[in-house]
Amino acid sequence: MKNYENLKNSHPCFGGQKNNKGRIHLPVSPGCNIECKFCDRKINAYEQRPGVTSSIIKPPEALAIIKRSLELCPDITVAGIAGPGDTLATNYAFETFRLIKEEYPEIIKCMSTNGLLLNEKAEEIIRIGIDSLTVTVNAVDKSILAKLCNGIIYHGVRYEGEEGAAILIKNQLAGIKKIAAAGITIKVNTVLVPGINDGHIEEIAKAVSEAGATIYNIIPLIPQYELSDCKSPTCSQIDGARLKAEKYIDVFRHCQRCRADAIGIPGEQDFGDQIYFNRIALKETFSHG
């Protein structure tokens, strides 16, 4: 597994525009187990944001896609799975990473999760050899998180409001501690929502840093779904939140908010249209659970 300093030289998300490295996102995880009020997962070819893909692929298809992608973009160093659902809600991400480990051992394995099942699946993440893990933590106070998440589906049971929020926060922080103790680099994402969690960023940064996270990424809200009436944070609000977070943790400043099927070098050419030939402009929202 690569440490944070190594990842700065080989992972585009950690090195920014400095290392000119590429990544491929493999959309193998369709289902989710939490109900974020701002999440609107879709199948389409035109929206440039997380939670969007042109299709869902099966784990065995991932190897052929990586092969074609490397032919088009030899600078790809990272294979990531970031949805469009949660990577731990189904077993498809683990199946895909096992295949990648056997066929492309040199490729960095990167995974994103909401963290609901992170604590109980930490050992499997460690065994597979994930190099970097991103966990989305939008609050560490259950009363605030309940304003951003309607509920969770945990072991087949739906928990709403603060009850569900408390379970999610507990599992996220416990899971981060386990993964960090194994030497895996952890990035935490927080969606900044003015009027809800914008005054809470310092507490989140402190909590995730103490749990073992290495770097913190503040993502501005895209007003949609149940929070479509909310406003995106201004540049000054984002900068202010970053300054507060920097008291506790290194802050990430160059997120491109990539699609779940992005391929290529962030901020430059995307090869997704040439790889996912079945990209379609169908508007469809995944159900949670």
C-alpha positions in Angstrom: 0.0 0.0 0.0 1.2 3.5 -0.9 1.4 6.1 1.8 0.2 9.7 1.5 3.6 11.1 0.3 3.8 8.4 -2.4 0.3 9.1 -3.5 1.1 12.7 -4.1 3.3 11.6 -7.0 1.1 8.9 -8.4 -2.6 9.8 -7.7 -4.1 12.8 -9.5 -6.5 13.6 -6.6 -3.6 13.9 -4.2 -1.0 15.5 -6.5 -3.4 17.9 -8.2 -2.2 19.2 -11.5 1.4 18.6 -10.6 1.8 14.9 -11.4 -0.3 14.8 -14.6 -1.5 11.3 -13.7 -4.8 9.8 -14.9 -7.5 7.7 -13.3 -10.4 5.5 -14.3 -13.6 5.2 -12.4 -15.4 1.9 -12.7 -19.2 2.2 -12.1 -19.9 -1.2 -10.6 -21.8 -0.2 -7.4 -25.4 0.6 -8.2 -27.2 0.5 -4.8 -26.9 2.7 -1.8 -27.8 2.4 1.9 -28.3 6.0 3.0 -30.7 8.6 1.9 -28.9 11.9 1.4 -31.2 14.8 0.7 -28.9 16.3 -1.9 -28.1 13.0 -3.7 -29.6 12.5 -7.2 -28.0 9.5 -8.8 -28.6 9.2 -12.5 -27.7 7.4 -15.7 -26.9 9.9 -18.4 -24.0 11.1 -20.6 -24.2 14.8 -20.0 -24.0 15.8 -16.3 -20.5 16.3 -14.9 -20.8 15.4 -11.3 -20.5 12.6 -8.8 -23.4 10.0 -8.7 -23.7 10.0 -12.5 -22.7 7.3 -14.9 -23.7 6.2 -18.4 -24.1 2.6 -17.4 -23.5 0.0 -14.7 -20.8 -2.5 -15.5 -20.1 -5.9 -14.0 -16.8 -6.7 -12.2 -15.4 -9.0 -15.1 -16.0 -6.2 -17.6 -13.8 -3.9 -15.6 -10.6 -5.6 -16.8 -11.4 -5.1 -20.4 -12.3 -1.4 -19.7 -9.0 -0.9 -17.9 -7.1 -2.5 -20.8 -8.7 -0.2 -23.4 -8.3 2.8 -21.2 -4.6 2.3 -20.7 -4.2 2.0 -24.5 -5.8 5.4 -24.9 -4.3 7.0 -21.8 -1.1 5.3 -20.6 -0.8 7.9 -17.8 -3.6 6.2 -15.9 -2.3 5.1 -12.5 -5.4 4.7 -10.5 -8.5 2.5 -10.7 -11.2 3.9 -8.5 -14.7 2.9 -7.6 -17.0 5.8 -6.5 -20.5 4.6 -7.2 -22.8 5.6 -8.5 -24.1 4.0 -5.3 -22.1 3.1 -2.2 -19.2 0.7 -2.7 -19.9 -1.2 0.5 -23.7 -1.6 0.0 -23.0 -4.5 -2.5 -20.0 -6.8 -3.0 -19.3 -5.7 -6.6 -16.5 -3.3 -5.7 -14.7 -6.0 -3.7 -15.0 -8.4 -6.6 -13.7 -5.8 -9.0 -10.7 -4.9 -6.8 -9.8 -8.6 -6.4 -9.6 -9.0 -10.2 -7.6 -5.8 -10.6 -5.1 -6.9 -7.9 -4.5 -10.1 -9.9 -4.4 -8.6 -13.4 -3.0 -5.1 -12.7 -1.1 -5.3 -9.5 0.7 -2.0 -10.2 -2.5 0.1 -10.4 -3.4 2.1 -7.3 -6.7 0.9 -5.9 -9.0 3.7 -4.7 -12.4 3.5 -3.2 -15.1 5.9 -1.9 -17.8 5.1 0.6 -20.4 6.8 2.8 -18.9 4.7 5.7 -22.1 3.1 7.0 -20.5 -0.4 6.7 -16.9 0.8 6.9 -16.3 -0.5 10.5 -17.5 -4.0 9.8 -15.9 -4.3 6.4 -12.6 -2.7 7.3 -10.7 -6.0 7.4 -11.8 -6.9 3.9 -10.7 -3.5 2.6 -7.3 -4.0 4.2 -6.9 -7.6 2.8 -7.7 -6.5 -0.7 -5.0 -3.9 -0.5 -6.9 -0.6 -1.0 -4.3 2.2 -1.3 -6.6 5.1 -0.6 -10.1 5.4 0.8 -12.4 8.4 0.7 -15.2 8.6 3.3 -18.0 11.2 3.0 -18.7 12.7 6.4 -21.1 15.5 6.3 -21.5 16.0 10.1 -20.4 14.5 13.4 -23.4 15.8 15.2 -26.6 13.7 14.8 -28.9 16.7 14.9 -27.1 18.3 12.0 -26.7 15.1 9.9 -30.4 14.4 10.3 -31.0 17.6 8.3 -28.9 16.2 5.4 -29.9 12.6 5.5 -33.4 11.3 5.7 -32.4 7.8 6.9 -30.2 4.7 6.5 -30.8 1.1 5.7 -28.7 -0.9 8.1 -28.8 -4.7 8.1 -32.2 -4.6 6.5 -33.7 -2.1 8.9 -34.5 1.5 8.1 -33.5 4.1 10.7 -34.7 7.7 10.3 -33.6 11.1 11.5 -31.2 11.4 14.4 -31.4 7.7 15.2 -30.0 6.8 11.7 -27.6 9.7 11.8 -26.1 8.5 15.1 -25.5 5.0 13.7 -23.9 6.4 10.6 -21.5 8.8 12.5 -20.4 6.1 14.9 -19.7 3.6 12.1 -17.8 6.2 10.0 -15.4 7.3 12.8 -14.8 3.7 14.0 -14.2 2.5 10.5 -11.8 5.4 9.8 -9.8 4.5 12.9 -9.5 0.8 11.8 -8.4 1.7 8.2 -6.0 4.4 9.3 -4.4 2.0 11.8 -3.5 -0.3 8.9 -1.6 2.5 7.1 -4.2 3.2 4.4 -4.4 6.9 3.3 -7.9 8.3 4.1 -9.4 11.4 2.5 -12.7 12.7 4.0 -15.2 14.6 1.8 -17.8 16.9 3.3 -20.5 18.5 1.2 -20.7 22.1 2.3 -24.4 23.2 2.7 -24.9 26.8 3.8 -27.3 27.1 6.7 -26.9 23.5 7.7 -23.3 22.3 8.2 -21.3 25.4 7.3 -20.8 26.3 11.0 -19.8 22.7 11.8 -16.8 22.2 9.5 -14.2 22.8 12.3 -15.8 20.0 14.4 -15.9 17.6 11.5 -12.2 18.3 10.6 -11.1 17.8 14.2 -13.0 14.6 14.6 -11.9 12.9 11.4 -8.3 14.0 11.9 -8.3 12.5 15.4 -9.7 9.3 13.9 -6.8 9.1 11.5 -7.8 10.8 8.2 -5.0 12.4 6.3 -6.6 15.0 4.0 -9.9 16.8 4.0 -12.0 17.8 0.9 -14.8 20.4 1.1 -17.2 20.0 -1.8 -19.7 22.8 -2.5 -23.4 21.7 -2.6 -25.0 21.2 -6.0 -28.6 22.3 -5.3 -30.7 19.3 -6.3 -33.2 16.8 -5.1 -34.7 17.7 -1.7 -32.1 20.6 -1.3 -32.8 22.1 -4.7 -33.9 25.3 -3.0 -30.7 25.7 -1.1 -27.9 27.9 -2.4 -24.5 26.7 -3.3 -21.8 28.2 -1.0 -19.9 31.2 -2.3 -16.2 31.2 -2.9 -15.7 33.1 0.3 -17.8 30.6 2.3 -15.7 27.7 0.8 -12.4 29.5 1.6 -13.6 30.3 5.1 -14.5 26.6 5.7 -11.1 25.5 4.4 -9.3 27.9 6.7 -11.2 26.5 9.7 -10.5 22.9 8.7 -6.8 23.6 8.1 -6.3 24.0 11.9 -6.6 20.2 12.2 -6.0 18.5 8.8 -4.4 19.0 5.4 -7.0 20.5 3.0 -7.6 19.3 -0.5 -8.2 22.2 -3.0 -8.5 20.9 -6.5 -11.5 18.5 -6.6 -13.0 18.2 -10.1 -16.3 16.5 -8.9 -15.8 13.7 -11.3 -18.5 11.4 -12.7 -18.7 7.8 -11.6 -17.4 6.7 -15.0 -14.7 9.3 -15.6 -11.6 8.2 -17.5 -8.4 10.2 -18.1 -6.5 13.0 -16.5 -8.7 15.3 -14.4 -9.2 18.7 -15.9 -7.9 17.6 -19.3 -9.3 15.0 -21.8 -11.9 12.5 -20.7 -12.0 9.2 -22.6 -15.3 8.0 -21.3 -17.2 8.4 -24.5 -14.6 6.2 -26.3 -14.7 3.5 -23.7 -18.4 3.4 -22.6 -19.9 3.1 -26.1 -23.3 2.7 -24.6 -23.4 6.1 -23.0 -27.0 7.3 -23.2 -28.9 10.4 -22.3 -31.5 8.6 -20.2 -32.7 10.4 -17.1 -33.2 7.8 -14.3 -32.7 8.0 -10.6 -31.6 5.0 -8.6 -33.6 4.0 -5.6 -31.9 3.9 -2.2 -31.4 0.6 -0.4 
